[in-house]
């Protein structure tokens, strides 16, 4: 009894923190999305959501679909590059492995905005990359202010979010299972398909979730590398709060995006549990 009270007392600061910095902002966003301030005070309304789901002029829905498409492409590219990197990293010696993983994490210590500005300097028409291409007689690459630049920025910034969860799962796989597969006559490809990859799925699902969520909500990458020509849902939300001043509509879009992310996270979590319960077949 005393132990449970002590644990409850120690958890109190975390509960207060969650109330102030997590629950309160969410409740505030929900309030602004469902109420508007009229002459007689606040009144309930669904106009903000009706405005978003306007099928006659689906401007905002098109922006959301574009954001989802860009985030999905970015996530798939991160998975294609991230899984082999994580696998190679897990096969290295511990001393080398720690140093290389540190190099993956190192860019994340730098300010997100500064990293994006750096790529603007590299990718612009007179930037470093095009200057090098011109010096060897190759044509310039016009990638700035395109959807490709936004995807490139997403992949660069969020690739560590894919690598690290997969890497953490791969290094914890019991080596005896891999040895047993070899003893049963399985080659590397069959061992990877039947043993290693199924056991690494929790890391894959975590990586997909951790990559997709920031990719679909980001706004600074699309603003700087996309030049405002490939507006994402994050840009639209920021504009409603900072420029237009329509907190109700901005909050409604935030709620829609939050619900969509929660559904995606719940689906990935259920898929992970289903695969974890399935076992390994040789």
Secondary structure, DSSP 8 states (H G I E B T S, - for coil): -HHHHHHHHHHHHHHHHHIIIIIHHHHHHHHHHHEEEETTEEEE--HHHHHHT-STT-HHHHHHHHHHHHHHHHHHHHHHHHHHHHHHHHTS-HHHHHHHHHHHHHGGGS-HHHHHHHHHHHHSTTSHHHHHHHHTT------TTSHHHHHHHHHHHHHHHHHHHHHHHHTTS-HHHHHHHHHTT--HHHHIIIIIHHHHHHHHHHHHHHHHHHHHH--HHHHHTSTTSS--HHHHHHHIIIII--HHHHHHHHHHHHHHHHHHHHHHHHHHHHHHTT----
